Amino acid sequence: MFCIGAPIFNYDNQVIGAVSISMSTSQAKETNVEKYANYVMDCTKKISRLLGFKNK
C-alpha cells in the first residue's frame, strides 16, 4: 500500500484534521504520485481556507 496525506488547518493555524488517499504500490508510479499529491494538497488548502486559515 501507498498513502499520500496533507494536513487541514483552522483559523488559529492549528492542525485539526487531514485528507489522505491510499493506493496499491503498483499504481504508485511517479506520474500518478505527483498528480494525486497535488489533488490532496489542493483539497486541504480549500478546506483550510473555508475554516479561516490564512497562509502567511
PDBQT receptor file of N, H, CA, C and O in Angstrom, charges set to zero:
ATOM      1  N   MET A   1       0.836  -1.185   0.000  1.00  0.00    +0.000 N 
ATOM      2  CA  MET A   1       0.000   0.000   0.000  1.00  0.00    +0.000 C 
ATOM      3  C   MET A   1       0.876   1.242   0.000  1.00  0.00    +0.000 C 
ATOM      4  O   MET A   1       2.005   1.245   0.489  1.00  0.00    +0.000 OA
ATOM      5  N   PHE A   2       0.313   2.286  -0.564  1.00  0.00    +0.000 N 
ATOM      6  H   PHE A   2      -0.605   2.284  -0.961  1.00  0.00    +0.000 HD
ATOM      7  CA  PHE A   2       0.987   3.577  -0.666  1.00  0.00    +0.000 C 
ATOM      8  C   PHE A   2      -0.028   4.636  -0.265  1.00  0.00    +0.000 C 
ATOM      9  O   PHE A   2      -1.187   4.559  -0.674  1.00  0.00    +0.000 OA
ATOM     10  N   CYS A   3       0.379   5.617   0.522  1.00  0.00    +0.000 N 
ATOM     11  H   CYS A   3       1.320   5.679   0.854  1.00  0.00    +0.000 HD
ATOM     12  CA  CYS A   3      -0.554   6.634   1.015  1.00  0.00    +0.000 C 
ATOM     13  C   CYS A   3       0.044   8.026   0.830  1.00  0.00    +0.000 C 
ATOM     14  O   CYS A   3       1.247   8.230   0.991  1.00  0.00    +0.000 OA
ATOM     15  N   ILE A   4      -0.827   8.981   0.486  1.00  0.00    +0.000 N 
ATOM     16  H   ILE A   4      -1.804   8.815   0.355  1.00  0.00    +0.000 HD
ATOM     17  CA  ILE A   4      -0.448  10.388   0.370  1.00  0.00    +0.000 C 
ATOM     18  C   ILE A   4      -1.390  11.171   1.268  1.00  0.00    +0.000 C 
ATOM     19  O   ILE A   4      -2.605  10.983   1.189  1.00  0.00    +0.000 OA
ATOM     20  N   GLY A   5      -0.861  12.046   2.122  1.00  0.00    +0.000 N 
ATOM     21  H   GLY A   5       0.125  12.199   2.185  1.00  0.00    +0.000 HD
ATOM     22  CA  GLY A   5      -1.712  12.812   3.022  1.00  0.00    +0.000 C 
ATOM     23  C   GLY A   5      -1.236  14.240   3.191  1.00  0.00    +0.000 C 
ATOM     24  O   GLY A   5      -0.078  14.558   2.921  1.00  0.00    +0.000 OA
ATOM     25  N   ALA A   6      -2.148  15.104   3.644  1.00  0.00    +0.000 N 
ATOM     26  H   ALA A   6      -3.088  14.845   3.864  1.00  0.00    +0.000 HD
ATOM     27  CA  ALA A   6      -1.820  16.508   3.904  1.00  0.00    +0.000 C 
ATOM     28  C   ALA A   6      -2.716  17.011   5.034  1.00  0.00    +0.000 C 
ATOM     29  O   ALA A   6      -3.855  16.565   5.165  1.00  0.00    +0.000 OA
ATOM     30  N   PRO A   7      -2.206  17.942   5.854  1.00  0.00    +0.000 N 
ATOM     31  CA  PRO A   7      -2.976  18.441   6.998  1.00  0.00    +0.000 C 
ATOM     32  C   PRO A   7      -4.019  19.488   6.622  1.00  0.00    +0.000 C 
ATOM     33  O   PRO A   7      -3.901  20.171   5.605  1.00  0.00    +0.000 OA
ATOM     34  N   ILE A   8      -5.040  19.596   7.465  1.00  0.00    +0.000 N 
ATOM     35  H   ILE A   8      -5.136  19.040   8.292  1.00  0.00    +0.000 HD
ATOM     36  CA  ILE A   8      -6.063  20.650   7.375  1.00  0.00    +0.000 C 
ATOM     37  C   ILE A   8      -5.854  21.563   8.573  1.00  0.00    +0.000 C 
ATOM     38  O   ILE A   8      -5.741  21.093   9.705  1.00  0.00    +0.000 OA
ATOM     39  N   PHE A   9      -5.800  22.887   8.322  1.00  0.00    +0.000 N 
ATOM     40  H   PHE A   9      -5.892  23.269   7.403  1.00  0.00    +0.000 HD
ATOM     41  CA  PHE A   9      -5.587  23.877   9.378  1.00  0.00    +0.000 C 
ATOM     42  C   PHE A   9      -6.859  24.684   9.624  1.00  0.00    +0.000 C 
ATOM     43  O   PHE A   9      -7.676  24.866   8.721  1.00  0.00    +0.000 OA
ATOM     44  N   ASN A  10      -7.016  25.166  10.859  1.00  0.00    +0.000 N 
ATOM     45  H   ASN A  10      -6.353  25.018  11.593  1.00  0.00    +0.000 HD
ATOM     46  CA  ASN A  10      -8.149  26.041  11.169  1.00  0.00    +0.000 C 
ATOM     47  C   ASN A  10      -7.688  27.502  11.206  1.00  0.00    +0.000 C 
ATOM     48  O   ASN A  10      -6.542  27.806  10.874  1.00  0.00    +0.000 OA
ATOM     49  N   TYR A  11      -8.574  28.388  11.605  1.00  0.00    +0.000 N 
ATOM     50  H   TYR A  11      -9.505  28.141  11.874  1.00  0.00    +0.000 HD
ATOM     51  CA  TYR A  11      -8.299  29.832  11.657  1.00  0.00    +0.000 C 
ATOM     52  C   TYR A  11      -7.177  30.182  12.618  1.00  0.00    +0.000 C 
ATOM     53  O   TYR A  11      -6.565  31.244  12.504  1.00  0.00    +0.000 OA
ATOM     54  N   ASP A  12      -6.901  29.286  13.572  1.00  0.00    +0.000 N 
ATOM     55  H   ASP A  12      -7.398  28.423  13.665  1.00  0.00    +0.000 HD
ATOM     56  CA  ASP A  12      -5.878  29.507  14.587  1.00  0.00    +0.000 C 
ATOM     57  C   ASP A  12      -4.543  28.865  14.204  1.00  0.00    +0.000 C 
ATOM     58  O   ASP A  12      -3.648  28.734  15.039  1.00  0.00    +0.000 OA
ATOM     59  N   ASN A  13      -4.417  28.469  12.939  1.00  0.00    +0.000 N 
ATOM     60  H   ASN A  13      -5.144  28.576  12.261  1.00  0.00    +0.000 HD
ATOM     61  CA  ASN A  13      -3.215  27.804  12.414  1.00  0.00    +0.000 C 
ATOM     62  C   ASN A  13      -2.906  26.480  13.102  1.00  0.00    +0.000 C 
ATOM     63  O   ASN A  13      -1.752  26.055  13.147  1.00  0.00    +0.000 OA
ATOM     64  N   GLN A  14      -3.930  25.833  13.635  1.00  0.00    +0.000 N 
ATOM     65  H   GLN A  14      -4.868  26.178  13.598  1.00  0.00    +0.000 HD
ATOM     66  CA  GLN A  14      -3.762  24.526  14.264  1.00  0.00    +0.000 C 
ATOM     67  C   GLN A  14      -4.205  23.434  13.296  1.00  0.00    +0.000 C 
ATOM     68  O   GLN A  14      -5.174  23.598  12.556  1.00  0.00    +0.000 OA
ATOM     69  N   VAL A  15      -3.481  22.321  13.313  1.00  0.00    +0.000 N 
ATOM     70  H   VAL A  15      -2.693  22.187  13.914  1.00  0.00    +0.000 HD
ATOM     71  CA  VAL A  15      -3.890  21.171  12.511  1.00  0.00    +0.000 C 
ATOM     72  C   VAL A  15      -5.099  20.542  13.193  1.00  0.00    +0.000 C 
ATOM     73  O   VAL A  15      -5.045  20.182  14.369  1.00  0.00    +0.000 OA
ATOM     74  N   ILE A  16      -6.191  20.415  12.439  1.00  0.00    +0.000 N 
ATOM     75  H   ILE A  16      -6.234  20.708  11.484  1.00  0.00    +0.000 HD
ATOM     76  CA  ILE A  16      -7.410  19.855  13.020  1.00  0.00    +0.000 C 
ATOM     77  C   ILE A  16      -7.881  18.596  12.292  1.00  0.00    +0.000 C 
ATOM     78  O   ILE A  16      -8.889  17.997  12.668  1.00  0.00    +0.000 OA
ATOM     79  N   GLY A  17      -7.161  18.207  11.269  1.00  0.00    +0.000 N 
ATOM     80  H   GLY A  17      -6.343  18.694  10.964  1.00  0.00    +0.000 HD
ATOM     81  CA  GLY A  17      -7.537  17.022  10.520  1.00  0.00    +0.000 C 
ATOM     82  C   GLY A  17      -6.579  16.798   9.373  1.00  0.00    +0.000 C 
ATOM     83  O   GLY A  17      -5.533  17.439   9.280  1.00  0.00    +0.000 OA
ATOM     84  N   ALA A  18      -6.955  15.877   8.500  1.00  0.00    +0.000 N 
ATOM     85  H   ALA A  18      -7.805  15.356   8.577  1.00  0.00    +0.000 HD
ATOM     86  CA  ALA A  18      -6.119  15.575   7.351  1.00  0.00    +0.000 C 
ATOM     87  C   ALA A  18      -6.961  14.910   6.271  1.00  0.00    +0.000 C 
ATOM     88  O   ALA A  18      -8.044  14.391   6.538  1.00  0.00    +0.000 OA
ATOM     89  N   VAL A  19      -6.453  14.936   5.069  1.00  0.00    +0.000 N 
ATOM     90  H   VAL A  19      -5.572  15.357   4.852  1.00  0.00    +0.000 HD
ATOM     91  CA  VAL A  19      -7.038  14.211   3.949  1.00  0.00    +0.000 C 
ATOM     92  C   VAL A  19      -5.948  13.291   3.424  1.00  0.00    +0.000 C 
ATOM     93  O   VAL A  19      -4.795  13.702   3.292  1.00  0.00    +0.000 OA
ATOM     94  N   SER A  20      -6.304  12.060   3.129  1.00  0.00    +0.000 N 
ATOM     95  H   SER A  20      -7.240  11.726   3.236  1.00  0.00    +0.000 HD
ATOM     96  CA  SER A  20      -5.328  11.142   2.558  1.00  0.00    +0.000 C 
ATOM     97  C   SER A  20      -5.997  10.234   1.537  1.00  0.00    +0.000 C 
ATOM     98  O   SER A  20      -7.211  10.031   1.554  1.00  0.00    +0.000 OA
ATOM     99  N   ILE A  21      -5.187   9.705   0.668  1.00  0.00    +0.000 N 
ATOM    100  H   ILE A  21      -4.200   9.870   0.655  1.00  0.00    +0.000 HD
ATOM    101  CA  ILE A  21      -5.641   8.693  -0.274  1.00  0.00    +0.000 C 
ATOM    102  C   ILE A  21      -4.649   7.537  -0.222  1.00  0.00    +0.000 C 
ATOM    103  O   ILE A  21      -3.463   7.731   0.042  1.00  0.00    +0.000 OA
ATOM    104  N   SER A  22      -5.143   6.359  -0.473  1.00  0.00    +0.000 N 
ATOM    105  H   SER A  22      -6.107   6.201  -0.687  1.00  0.00    +0.000 HD
ATOM    106  CA  SER A  22      -4.296   5.171  -0.493  1.00  0.00    +0.000 C 
ATOM    107  C   SER A  22      -4.459   4.468  -1.827  1.00  0.00    +0.000 C 
ATOM    108  O   SER A  22      -5.508   4.536  -2.467  1.00  0.00    +0.000 OA
ATOM    109  N   MET A  23      -3.393   3.792  -2.228  1.00  0.00    +0.000 N 
ATOM    110  H   MET A  23      -2.540   3.737  -1.708  1.00  0.00    +0.000 HD
ATOM    111  CA  MET A  23      -3.435   3.043  -3.476  1.00  0.00    +0.000 C 
ATOM    112  C   MET A  23      -2.449   1.886  -3.366  1.00  0.00    +0.000 C 
ATOM    113  O   MET A  23      -1.586   1.866  -2.488  1.00  0.00    +0.000 OA
ATOM    114  N   SER A  24      -2.592   0.942  -4.257  1.00  0.00    +0.000 N 
ATOM    115  H   SER A  24      -3.293   0.959  -4.970  1.00  0.00    +0.000 HD
ATOM    116  CA  SER A  24      -1.633  -0.158  -4.268  1.00  0.00    +0.000 C 
ATOM    117  C   SER A  24      -0.285   0.366  -4.760  1.00  0.00    +0.000 C 
ATOM    118  O   SER A  24      -0.218   1.346  -5.502  1.00  0.00    +0.000 OA
ATOM    119  N   THR A  25       0.758  -0.288  -4.346  1.00  0.00    +0.000 N 
ATOM    120  H   THR A  25       0.704  -1.084  -3.744  1.00  0.00    +0.000 HD
ATOM    121  CA  THR A  25       2.103   0.125  -4.730  1.00  0.00    +0.000 C 
ATOM    122  C   THR A  25       2.270   0.087  -6.248  1.00  0.00    +0.000 C 
ATOM    123  O   THR A  25       2.997   0.904  -6.813  1.00  0.00    +0.000 OA
ATOM    124  N   SER A  26       1.607  -0.847  -6.901  1.00  0.00    +0.000 N 
ATOM    125  H   SER A  26       1.017  -1.511  -6.442  1.00  0.00    +0.000 HD
ATOM    126  CA  SER A  26       1.733  -0.938  -8.357  1.00  0.00    +0.000 C 
ATOM    127  C   SER A  26       1.135   0.268  -9.067  1.00  0.00    +0.000 C 
ATOM    128  O   SER A  26       1.530   0.574 -10.192  1.00  0.00    +0.000 OA
ATOM    129  N   GLN A  27       0.192   0.958  -8.436  1.00  0.00    +0.000 N 
ATOM    130  H   GLN A  27      -0.129   0.709  -7.522  1.00  0.00    +0.000 HD
ATOM    131  CA  GLN A  27      -0.396   2.162  -9.024  1.00  0.00    +0.000 C 
ATOM    132  C   GLN A  27       0.405   3.411  -8.696  1.00  0.00    +0.000 C 
ATOM    133  O   GLN A  27       0.163   4.466  -9.282  1.00  0.00    +0.000 OA
ATOM    134  N   ALA A  28       1.339   3.316  -7.787  1.00  0.00    +0.000 N 
ATOM    135  H   ALA A  28       1.535   2.459  -7.311  1.00  0.00    +0.000 HD
ATOM    136  CA  ALA A  28       2.090   4.477  -7.302  1.00  0.00    +0.000 C 
ATOM    137  C   ALA A  28       3.272   4.782  -8.212  1.00  0.00    +0.000 C 
ATOM    138  O   ALA A  28       4.412   4.846  -7.753  1.00  0.00    +0.000 OA
ATOM    139  N   LYS A  29       3.007   4.968  -9.486  1.00  0.00    +0.000 N 
ATOM    140  H   LYS A  29       2.081   4.916  -9.859  1.00  0.00    +0.000 HD
ATOM    141  CA  LYS A  29       4.051   5.390 -10.420  1.00  0.00    +0.000 C 
ATOM    142  C   LYS A  29       4.327   6.866 -10.191  1.00  0.00    +0.000 C 
ATOM    143  O   LYS A  29       3.465   7.591  -9.696  1.00  0.00    +0.000 OA
ATOM    144  N   GLU A  30       5.507   7.309 -10.542  1.00  0.00    +0.000 N 
ATOM    145  H   GLU A  30       6.208   6.720 -10.944  1.00  0.00    +0.000 HD
ATOM    146  CA  GLU A  30       5.916   8.693 -10.261  1.00  0.00    +0.000 C 
ATOM    147  C   GLU A  30       4.913   9.708 -10.791  1.00  0.00    +0.000 C 
ATOM    148  O   GLU A  30       4.615  10.687 -10.105  1.00  0.00    +0.000 OA
ATOM    149  N   THR A  31       4.391   9.502 -11.981  1.00  0.00    +0.000 N 
ATOM    150  H   THR A  31       4.633   8.708 -12.538  1.00  0.00    +0.000 HD
ATOM    151  CA  THR A  31       3.439  10.468 -12.537  1.00  0.00    +0.000 C 
ATOM    152  C   THR A  31       2.136  10.473 -11.745  1.00  0.00    +0.000 C 
ATOM    153  O   THR A  31       1.546  11.531 -11.528  1.00  0.00    +0.000 OA
ATOM    154  N   ASN A  32       1.689   9.308 -11.317  1.00  0.00    +0.000 N 
ATOM    155  H   ASN A  32       2.168   8.449 -11.493  1.00  0.00    +0.000 HD
ATOM    156  CA  ASN A  32       0.464   9.236 -10.520  1.00  0.00    +0.000 C 
ATOM    157  C   ASN A  32       0.654   9.865  -9.150  1.00  0.00    +0.000 C 
ATOM    158  O   ASN A  32      -0.226  10.576  -8.665  1.00  0.00    +0.000 OA
ATOM    159  N   VAL A  33       1.779   9.612  -8.531  1.00  0.00    +0.000 N 
ATOM    160  H   VAL A  33       2.493   9.034  -8.925  1.00  0.00    +0.000 HD
ATOM    161  CA  VAL A  33       2.039  10.142  -7.189  1.00  0.00    +0.000 C 
ATOM    162  C   VAL A  33       2.006  11.667  -7.213  1.00  0.00    +0.000 C 
ATOM    163  O   VAL A  33       1.368  12.279  -6.356  1.00  0.00    +0.000 OA
ATOM    164  N   GLU A  34       2.668  12.278  -8.159  1.00  0.00    +0.000 N 
ATOM    165  H   GLU A  34       3.186  11.781  -8.855  1.00  0.00    +0.000 HD
ATOM    166  CA  GLU A  34       2.685  13.739  -8.243  1.00  0.00    +0.000 C 
ATOM    167  C   GLU A  34       1.281  14.288  -8.501  1.00  0.00    +0.000 C 
ATOM    168  O   GLU A  34       0.874  15.272  -7.882  1.00  0.00    +0.000 OA
ATOM    169  N   LYS A  35       0.554  13.664  -9.398  1.00  0.00    +0.000 N 
ATOM    170  H   LYS A  35       0.884  12.865  -9.900  1.00  0.00    +0.000 HD
ATOM    171  CA  LYS A  35      -0.803  14.107  -9.729  1.00  0.00    +0.000 C 
ATOM    172  C   LYS A  35      -1.714  14.001  -8.503  1.00  0.00    +0.000 C 
ATOM    173  O   LYS A  35      -2.433  14.946  -8.176  1.00  0.00    +0.000 OA
ATOM    174  N   TYR A  36      -1.681  12.859  -7.832  1.00  0.00    +0.000 N 
ATOM    175  H   TYR A  36      -1.097  12.091  -8.098  1.00  0.00    +0.000 HD
ATOM    176  CA  TYR A  36      -2.549  12.670  -6.672  1.00  0.00    +0.000 C 
ATOM    177  C   TYR A  36      -2.130  13.522  -5.484  1.00  0.00    +0.000 C 
ATOM    178  O   TYR A  36      -2.980  13.976  -4.718  1.00  0.00    +0.000 OA
ATOM    179  N   ALA A  37      -0.827  13.745  -5.321  1.00  0.00    +0.000 N 
ATOM    180  H   ALA A  37      -0.137  13.377  -5.943  1.00  0.00    +0.000 HD
ATOM    181  CA  ALA A  37      -0.359  14.629  -4.250  1.00  0.00    +0.000 C 
ATOM    182  C   ALA A  37      -0.891  16.039  -4.461  1.00  0.00    +0.000 C 
ATOM    183  O   ALA A  37      -1.297  16.701  -3.506  1.00  0.00    +0.000 OA
ATOM    184  N   ASN A  38      -0.890  16.497  -5.697  1.00  0.00    +0.000 N 
ATOM    185  H   ASN A  38      -0.561  15.959  -6.473  1.00  0.00    +0.000 HD
ATOM    186  CA  ASN A  38      -1.439  17.827  -5.994  1.00  0.00    +0.000 C 
ATOM    187  C   ASN A  38      -2.933  17.885  -5.699  1.00  0.00    +0.000 C 
ATOM    188  O   ASN A  38      -3.417  18.889  -5.177  1.00  0.00    +0.000 OA
ATOM    189  N   TYR A  39      -3.670  16.831  -6.024  1.00  0.00    +0.000 N 
ATOM    190  H   TYR A  39      -3.277  16.015  -6.448  1.00  0.00    +0.000 HD
ATOM    191  CA  TYR A  39      -5.105  16.780  -5.712  1.00  0.00    +0.000 C 
ATOM    192  C   TYR A  39      -5.340  16.878  -4.205  1.00  0.00    +0.000 C 
ATOM    193  O   TYR A  39      -6.199  17.635  -3.752  1.00  0.00    +0.000 OA
ATOM    194  N   VAL A  40      -4.572  16.110  -3.434  1.00  0.00    +0.000 N 
ATOM    195  H   VAL A  40      -3.874  15.495  -3.802  1.00  0.00    +0.000 HD
ATOM    196  CA  VAL A  40      -4.740  16.099  -1.972  1.00  0.00    +0.000 C 
ATOM    197  C   VAL A  40      -4.403  17.468  -1.389  1.00  0.00    +0.000 C 
ATOM    198  O   VAL A  40      -5.144  17.976  -0.548  1.00  0.00    +0.000 OA
ATOM    199  N   MET A  41      -3.304  18.067  -1.820  1.00  0.00    +0.000 N 
ATOM    200  H   MET A  41      -2.702  17.654  -2.503  1.00  0.00    +0.000 HD
ATOM    201  CA  MET A  41      -2.910  19.374  -1.287  1.00  0.00    +0.000 C 
ATOM    202  C   MET A  41      -3.910  20.457  -1.674  1.00  0.00    +0.000 C 
ATOM    203  O   MET A  41      -4.211  21.337  -0.868  1.00  0.00    +0.000 OA
ATOM    204  N   ASP A  42      -4.422  20.403  -2.889  1.00  0.00    +0.000 N 
ATOM    205  H   ASP A  42      -4.177  19.688  -3.544  1.00  0.00    +0.000 HD
ATOM    206  CA  ASP A  42      -5.436  21.370  -3.314  1.00  0.00    +0.000 C 
ATOM    207  C   ASP A  42      -6.682  21.242  -2.450  1.00  0.00    +0.000 C 
ATOM    208  O   ASP A  42      -7.262  22.244  -2.032  1.00  0.00    +0.000 OA
ATOM    209  N   CYS A  43      -7.084  20.021  -2.187  1.00  0.00    +0.000 N 
ATOM    210  H   CYS A  43      -6.612  19.207  -2.527  1.00  0.00    +0.000 HD
ATOM    211  CA  CYS A  43      -8.266  19.762  -1.359  1.00  0.00    +0.000 C 
ATOM    212  C   CYS A  43      -8.078  20.321   0.059  1.00  0.00    +0.000 C 
ATOM    213  O   CYS A  43      -8.963  21.000   0.581  1.00  0.00    +0.000 OA
ATOM    214  N   THR A  44      -6.933  20.038   0.678  1.00  0.00    +0.000 N 
ATOM    215  H   THR A  44      -6.214  19.487   0.255  1.00  0.00    +0.000 HD
ATOM    216  CA  THR A  44      -6.726  20.509   2.049  1.00  0.00    +0.000 C 
ATOM    217  C   THR A  44      -6.585  22.030   2.117  1.00  0.00    +0.000 C 
ATOM    218  O   THR A  44      -7.003  22.648   3.096  1.00  0.00    +0.000 OA
ATOM    219  N   LYS A  45      -6.003  22.633   1.090  1.00  0.00    +0.000 N 
ATOM    220  H   LYS A  45      -5.663  22.131   0.294  1.00  0.00    +0.000 HD
ATOM    221  CA  LYS A  45      -5.908  24.109   1.065  1.00  0.00    +0.000 C 
ATOM    222  C   LYS A  45      -7.296  24.735   1.005  1.00  0.00    +0.000 C 
ATOM    223  O   LYS A  45      -7.571  25.715   1.697  1.00  0.00    +0.000 OA
ATOM    224  N   LYS A  46      -8.168  24.170   0.180  1.00  0.00    +0.000 N 
ATOM    225  H   LYS A  46      -7.945  23.374  -0.383  1.00  0.00    +0.000 HD
ATOM    226  CA  LYS A  46      -9.530  24.702   0.063  1.00  0.00    +0.000 C 
ATOM    227  C   LYS A  46     -10.302  24.541   1.360  1.00  0.00    +0.000 C 
ATOM    228  O   LYS A  46     -10.977  25.472   1.800  1.00  0.00    +0.000 OA
ATOM    229  N   ILE A  47     -10.211  23.373   1.976  1.00  0.00    +0.000 N 
ATOM    230  H   ILE A  47      -9.663  22.617   1.619  1.00  0.00    +0.000 HD
ATOM    231  CA  ILE A  47     -10.912  23.148   3.244  1.00  0.00    +0.000 C 
ATOM    232  C   ILE A  47     -10.366  24.083   4.312  1.00  0.00    +0.000 C 
ATOM    233  O   ILE A  47     -11.139  24.678   5.063  1.00  0.00    +0.000 OA
ATOM    234  N   SER A  48      -9.046  24.222   4.393  1.00  0.00    +0.000 N 
ATOM    235  H   SER A  48      -8.418  23.739   3.783  1.00  0.00    +0.000 HD
ATOM    236  CA  SER A  48      -8.428  25.097   5.389  1.00  0.00    +0.000 C 
ATOM    237  C   SER A  48      -8.890  26.540   5.212  1.00  0.00    +0.000 C 
ATOM    238  O   SER A  48      -9.195  27.216   6.195  1.00  0.00    +0.000 OA
ATOM    239  N   ARG A  49      -8.946  27.014   3.975  1.00  0.00    +0.000 N 
ATOM    240  H   ARG A  49      -8.699  26.464   3.177  1.00  0.00    +0.000 HD
ATOM    241  CA  ARG A  49      -9.426  28.383   3.726  1.00  0.00    +0.000 C 
ATOM    242  C   ARG A  49     -10.869  28.553   4.195  1.00  0.00    +0.000 C 
ATOM    243  O   ARG A  49     -11.223  29.580   4.774  1.00  0.00    +0.000 OA
ATOM    244  N   LEU A  50     -11.699  27.541   3.942  1.00  0.00    +0.000 N 
ATOM    245  H   LEU A  50     -11.412  26.706   3.471  1.00  0.00    +0.000 HD
ATOM    246  CA  LEU A  50     -13.095  27.605   4.390  1.00  0.00    +0.000 C 
ATOM    247  C   LEU A  50     -13.192  27.658   5.921  1.00  0.00    +0.000 C 
ATOM    248  O   LEU A  50     -14.164  28.184   6.463  1.00  0.00    +0.000 OA
ATOM    249  N   LEU A  51     -12.192  27.115   6.609  1.00  0.00    +0.000 N 
ATOM    250  H   LEU A  51     -11.403  26.688   6.168  1.00  0.00    +0.000 HD
ATOM    251  CA  LEU A  51     -12.168  27.123   8.067  1.00  0.00    +0.000 C 
ATOM    252  C   LEU A  51     -11.458  28.348   8.622  1.00  0.00    +0.000 C 
ATOM    253  O   LEU A  51     -11.256  28.450   9.832  1.00  0.00    +0.000 OA
ATOM    254  N   GLY A  52     -11.074  29.284   7.749  1.00  0.00    +0.000 N 
ATOM    255  H   GLY A  52     -11.238  29.201   6.766  1.00  0.00    +0.000 HD
ATOM    256  CA  GLY A  52     -10.490  30.536   8.204  1.00  0.00    +0.000 C 
ATOM    257  C   GLY A  52      -8.981  30.596   8.206  1.00  0.00    +0.000 C 
ATOM    258  O   GLY A  52      -8.412  31.596   8.645  1.00  0.00    +0.000 OA
ATOM    259  N   PHE A  53      -8.317  29.568   7.735  1.00  0.00    +0.000 N 
ATOM    260  H   PHE A  53      -8.779  28.756   7.379  1.00  0.00    +0.000 HD
ATOM    261  CA  PHE A  53      -6.852  29.565   7.705  1.00  0.00    +0.000 C 
ATOM    262  C   PHE A  53      -6.360  30.597   6.701  1.00  0.00    +0.000 C 
ATOM    263  O   PHE A  53      -6.861  30.685   5.580  1.00  0.00    +0.000 OA
ATOM    264  N   LYS A  54      -5.368  31.377   7.122  1.00  0.00    +0.000 N 
ATOM    265  H   LYS A  54      -4.960  31.306   8.033  1.00  0.00    +0.000 HD
ATOM    266  CA  LYS A  54      -4.736  32.354   6.238  1.00  0.00    +0.000 C 
ATOM    267  C   LYS A  54      -3.267  32.013   6.163  1.00  0.00    +0.000 C 
ATOM    268  O   LYS A  54      -2.539  32.175   7.142  1.00  0.00    +0.000 OA
ATOM    269  N   ASN A  55      -2.823  31.543   5.010  1.00  0.00    +0.000 N 
ATOM    270  H   ASN A  55      -3.414  31.412   4.215  1.00  0.00    +0.000 HD
ATOM    271  CA  ASN A  55      -1.426  31.166   4.808  1.00  0.00    +0.000 C 
ATOM    272  C   ASN A  55      -0.563  32.414   4.843  1.00  0.00    +0.000 C 
ATOM    273  O   ASN A  55      -0.785  33.350   4.075  1.00  0.00    +0.000 OA
ATOM    274  N   LYS A  56       0.412  32.430   5.726  1.00  0.00    +0.000 N 
ATOM    275  H   LYS A  56       0.592  31.669   6.350  1.00  0.00    +0.000 HD
ATOM    276  CA  LYS A  56       1.263  33.615   5.882  1.00  0.00    +0.000 C 
ATOM    277  C   LYS A  56       2.501  33.507   5.047  1.00  0.00    +0.000 C 
ATOM    278  O   LYS A  56       3.332  34.415   5.055  1.00  0.00    +0.000 OA
TER     279      LYS A  56
